[in-house]
C-alpha cells in the first residue's frame, strides 16, 4: 500500500477506531494513543493492509481490540490481576461486537456530517461537541441566532436524507444530548 492509500485508510477509520477503543478502555487519551500505535505498526510492517476493504477493516478492529486487551492486562496487573481481569473478560466479550457496531455507526454519522454544506456543518458540529446554546454558537460564528436555528433545522433534514432510519435515530440521540 502506498502512502496516499494509507492516508486515506487512516482518515476513513481513525475516528471510528478511537471510538471503539474508548468503549473498551473508558479513556479517550489512551484510546487515541493505541489507535495511533496500531496505524504506525501497520505502516511499518505493511501487515494486514491488503486491498480487500473488509479484511483491512477487520484487521484494524482486531488490532485495536488486541492492543486494548494488552493495555488492560498491564493495568490490571498493577491493581489486582485475578479479580479485575476476570470481570473485564466476562463483561467485554459480548460487548466487543456491540462496540464495533457503535463505532461503525459513529463513522457513518461523521461521514454524513462531512457531506453537509459548510455553514450547516459548522453549526451541527458545534451543537454536538459542546453544550453551547444557539445564541452562543451565533456569537462564535458571527451570525444571528435565527440563522443558527435555521442551519440546525436544515442540517437535521439533510442528515435524515443521508442516513438510514436507525442510524438517524442514533444521531438524533447524540444531537439531543447537546441542545
Secondary structure as GFF3:
##gff-version 3
##sequence-region A 1 179
A	DSSP	alpha_helix	3	25	.	.	.	ID=ss1
A	DSSP	alpha_helix	28	45	.	.	.	ID=ss2
A	DSSP	alpha_helix	53	79	.	.	.	ID=ss3
A	DSSP	alpha_helix	81	115	.	.	.	ID=ss4
A	DSSP	alpha_helix	118	129	.	.	.	ID=ss5
A	DSSP	alpha_helix	134	141	.	.	.	ID=ss6
A	DSSP	alpha_helix	145	162	.	.	.	ID=ss7
A	DSSP	alpha_helix	165	176	.	.	.	ID=ss8
###
